[in-house]
Amino acid sequence: MEWIKPEVLLGSIVFALMGVLIFWICFVIIDKITPYNLWEEIVEKQNQALALVVAAMSLGICIIVAAAIH
């Protein structure tokens, strides 16, 4: 029942928010360095191949961030 302790819970929340923030910043950077707008290509033009690449990139970034935080 160690996860119920306030300092453990607060630490988990802080690291989760930090991970989400780092992921969001990485996604924005990737979006800026690509020659087209990722959101427009995926949502409006329904580019499934690009969506799959972005999903793989997102998982990769999340695994790196999780390993770095752990």
Phi, psi and omega in degrees: 000025182291333183290349179279341180301139184301320182290327177289316179297316179296318178298319178296318179294317180297314180293324177295315178295322178296320178296317179295319179296315179296318177299315181298317179297317178297319179296318179296319178297314178298320179297322181287327183274348175279151185285359181220168181277114184298316183298316180295317180297319184281313187277310186278320183265358177054044179281097185288327179295316178294322178299320178293319178296317179294323177296317178295319178297318180297316178297320178299313179297318181296321179294319179296314180297317180297319179292323180291322181285324183294000000 
